[in-house]
Amino acid sequence: MIRTATKEEHRDIYLNVFKDNSYVGNYKAILNARPQAYYRNEVLVYEQDGKIIAATHSFQTYHYPKNNNVYLLNYLAVAVDFRGKGIGETLVKYIERVAINKKSFKVLTILDNKNEDGLRFFKKLGYKEASPMNKFQIRMEKEL
């Protein structure tokens, strides 16, 4: 089940999704910089049998490079034991529907250029590599 996360679930999200994940540092930085994400309903979780097993943070932005009305997928992570079961794809498709409902014309995400699994995953879902952000990150985007 996909639902909006609450600020009180921050610890559960960390322990269940990010603890054994390469995204741990990014997650802490994101939530320290954007604690308001919970209050804006930007953090979604995928829950199974009462346990949070995936999380994503996404939001509409009007300030991204020369475009307005772009939906930014800030992070997506699935607990290690639950990868390869379609949960990440389900979350991304859900976010794309939300973006369309909010009149966004594009979904954008930024990946570490060494994240080969992430690059393959997003390409499989129709995302294309856009211009590199810098020598460490690649921007992936999909027109809706």
C-alpha atoms as one frame of an Amber mdcrd trajectory, in Angstrom:
protein
   0.000   0.000   0.000   1.302   3.460  -0.905   0.545   6.269   1.498   1.855
   9.586   2.761   4.437   9.333   5.534   4.257  11.205   8.816   7.141  12.977
  10.523   6.836  10.479  13.370   7.721   7.661  10.948  11.119   9.176  10.151
  12.907   6.632  12.373  11.002   3.656  10.901  11.808   4.801   7.373  15.473
   5.056   8.272  15.631   1.675  10.025  13.523  -0.300   7.548  14.530   1.226
   4.232  17.826   3.066   4.491  19.854   1.392   7.226  21.418  -1.264   4.961
  21.276   0.930   1.902  23.846   3.024   0.087  21.373   5.942   0.274  21.773
   6.430   4.034  23.914   9.567   3.812  21.681  11.102   1.169  18.550  10.367
   3.164  19.855  12.020   6.311  20.977  15.066   4.358  17.661  15.342   2.525
  15.536  15.177   5.635  17.777  17.473   7.637  17.574  20.023   4.842  13.874
  19.479   4.098  12.025  18.459   7.277   9.001  20.333   5.915   8.700  17.549
   3.304   6.556  15.584   5.751   4.220  18.491   6.332   3.819  19.037   2.592
   2.967  15.350   2.057   6.018  14.919  -0.190   7.297  11.723   1.458   5.518
   8.561   0.367   6.027   5.089   1.772   5.204   1.629   0.516   3.913  -0.461
   3.367   3.497  -4.219   3.436   2.147  -6.187   6.388   2.395  -3.079   8.565
   6.091  -2.515   7.787   7.514   0.339   5.719   9.692  -1.243   3.022  10.186
   1.608   0.548  10.149   5.387   0.566  10.289   8.247  -1.871  10.445  12.004
  -1.709   9.115  13.960  -4.664   7.656  17.380  -5.264   6.636  19.836  -7.929
   9.151  22.535  -8.700   8.910  25.647 -10.777  12.566  26.570 -10.507  14.376
  23.794 -12.322  16.559  24.621 -15.343  14.604  26.915 -17.640  11.496  24.798
 -17.231   8.567  25.216 -14.994   6.122  22.677 -13.725   8.611  19.822 -13.408
   8.172  17.070 -10.840  11.405  16.195  -9.032  11.897  12.667  -7.735  14.384
  13.537  -5.020  14.985  10.006  -3.790  13.600   6.508  -4.139  14.755   3.599
  -2.029  13.509   0.079  -1.469  14.695  -2.081   1.430  17.367  -4.489   0.230
  15.297  -7.636   0.914  12.393  -6.323  -1.175  14.210  -5.236  -4.317  13.334
  -6.788  -7.649   9.670  -7.276  -6.714   8.231  -4.304  -8.615   7.871  -2.004
  -5.612  10.152   0.716  -6.980   8.365   0.628 -10.330   4.995   0.877  -8.579
   6.163   3.944  -6.650   7.594   5.662  -9.738   4.391   5.080 -11.727   2.382
   6.431  -8.793   4.559   9.569  -8.713   4.128   9.996 -12.473   0.335   9.932
 -12.039   0.581  12.510  -9.252   2.765  14.686 -11.492   0.244  14.485 -14.340
  -2.599  15.392 -11.969  -0.590  18.452 -10.885  -0.089  19.474 -14.525   3.642
  18.699 -14.608   5.016  17.794 -18.002   8.210  16.050 -16.902   9.611  13.949
 -14.041  13.262  14.467 -13.235  15.651  12.578 -10.979  19.365  12.853 -10.331
  21.525   9.768  -9.827  25.087   9.147  -8.798  26.865   8.216 -12.018  28.166
   5.024 -10.351  24.644   3.854  -9.484  24.398   1.377 -12.369  21.353  -0.388
 -10.914  19.521   2.933 -10.626  20.458   3.957 -14.168  19.192   0.619 -15.563
  16.031   0.856 -13.465  15.062   4.320 -14.680  15.964   3.544 -18.296  13.682
   0.498 -18.111  10.857   2.855 -17.059  11.435   5.143 -20.038  13.709   7.751
 -18.456  16.458   9.194 -20.615  19.830  10.563 -19.634  19.905  14.329 -19.907
  22.953  16.499 -19.575  25.281  15.525 -16.729  24.883  17.634 -13.609  28.595
  17.367 -12.840  31.226  14.644 -13.006  29.475  12.684 -10.236  25.773  12.932
 -11.091  23.519  12.220 -14.054  20.127  13.801 -14.628  17.436  11.392 -15.813
  14.097  12.669 -17.092  10.883  11.464 -18.618   8.334  13.479 -20.561   4.797
  12.753 -19.412
